[in-house]
Amino acid sequence: MQDKLTLMIPGPTPVPETVLMAMGRHPIGHRSADFQKIVKRTTEQLKWLHQSSSDVLVLAGSGTAAMEAGIINVLSKGDKVLCGDNGKFGERWVKVAQAYGLDVEVVKAEWGQPLDPEAFRTALEADSTKAIKAVIVTHSETSTGVINDLETIAKHVLAHGSALTIADCVTSLGACDVPMDKWGLDVVGSGSQKGYMMPPGLAFVAMSEKAWAAYAHSDLPKFYLDLGKYRKAAADNSNPFTPPINLYFALEAALQMMQEEGLEAITTRHARHRRAAQAGMKAMGMPLYAAEGHGSPAITAVAPEGIDAESLRKKVKERFDILLAGGQDHLKGKVFRIGHLGFVCDRDVLTAVAAIEATVQELGLAKAPTGSGVAAAAAELAK
Ligand SMILES: *Cc1c(COP(=O)(O)O)cnc(C)c1O
């Protein structure tokens, strides 16, 4: 049905009408006092979201730009980095680091499994010459629906003494607790189309003082993504280049909504949706892809046995106008993913579970009595 599409993918995520309306205005001059006010306000709001006193810089770009900027602003040619890889995004940061000629040691885990913090500890403790300059970790690995133990990994990095923690928090920020300062994270990257409840287009990079100290002698090539330029402009509530003005209108509105809801309520809501989605799928006899106890609050990956995940996904879209995400790379056809990140309410999750259940029934592939999934999800939502 026209205009009925519901996004249940891990980005872009649904955008509230308040945010859409905020964007529907003429752009204003990006060197005007009015725009400076918006930059000032959103900067404060972003610090609140990151639970940090660090600079949070805003770039025009997607989440990958945020992470690339984070990596190239604190490292130098030939630097050694440890990079966690247990999915598509971990893999991407390995590639970015290699593209800039960094010496990358990969800490791997099987897809669906979390990264082992002990593996980081061992590598960091063995580094007596302090060759490791940074550890790159994806907090919520969107491709597999796994949440990695960033807090513990960051602790091991702190114990190392000199390495920085560069965290991809693209699908964790705004979904679960990411206290940047408390955990000692140095670089935190995120993107507007995920937990921010905004359209794509803005990338956010938070930088600790330790990260800025590394920036001072970083020699990797950069121009548009040179965060020093953004920091200098931010001191004057401005941007070095023309920013997407209307996305700033959206940012201000979205962060205002988040502040009204409160960080704890946002975290609780995402945790509840994770439990409901997981319980619904399990009750239907559909195994989760992420290892038990390690599912992300932003996304639930499901590996249905004996069902082609792509046909199921297509059918759910055709019949119910709900867009689910497919599996990436070798998981295509084997896995589908339910995004429950950002502007998502209990009704959305319950409807998604019901739509999947009805579709499985229609395909004649149900493994449990009709209603099992919905009943289990509803029970979790009622808790
Ligand atoms: C979406 C996402 C990104 C960024 O992807 P872009 O398409 O560049 O916005 C990075 N990391 C994770 C874990 C993501 O889910």
The ligand as an SDF file (V2000), in Angstrom:
LIG
                    3D

 15 15  0  0  0  0  0  0  0  0999 V2000
   25.4200    1.3890    9.5320 C   0  0  0  0  0  0  0  0  0  0  0  0
   26.6970    1.0540   10.2100 C   0  0  0  0  0  0  0  0  0  0  0  0
   27.8840    1.7520    9.9100 C   0  0  0  0  0  0  0  0  0  0  0  0
   27.9710    2.8670    8.9500 C   0  0  0  0  0  0  0  0  0  0  0  0
   27.5280    2.5680    7.6910 O   0  0  0  0  0  0  0  0  0  0  0  0
   27.2350    3.7680    6.6870 P   0  0  0  0  0  0  0  0  0  0  0  0
   26.4970    3.0900    5.5930 O   0  0  0  0  0  0  0  0  0  0  0  0
   28.5390    4.3170    6.2990 O   0  0  0  0  0  0  0  0  0  0  0  0
   26.4190    4.7540    7.4530 O   0  0  0  0  0  0  0  0  0  0  0  0
   29.0130    1.4260   10.6280 C   0  0  0  0  0  0  0  0  0  0  0  0
   29.0050    0.4820   11.5610 N   0  0  0  0  0  0  0  0  0  0  0  0
   27.9040   -0.1930   11.8850 C   0  0  0  0  0  0  0  0  0  0  0  0
   27.9800   -1.2160   12.9580 C   0  0  0  0  0  0  0  0  0  0  0  0
   26.7120    0.0710   11.2190 C   0  0  0  0  0  0  0  0  0  0  0  0
   25.5930   -0.5900   11.5440 O   0  0  0  0  0  0  0  0  0  0  0  0
  1  2  1  0
  2  3  1  0
  2 14  2  0
  3  4  1  0
  3 10  2  0
  4  5  1  0
  5  6  1  0
  6  7  2  0
  6  8  1  0
  6  9  1  0
 10 11  1  0
 11 12  2  0
 12 13  1  0
 12 14  1  0
 14 15  1  0
M  END
$$$$
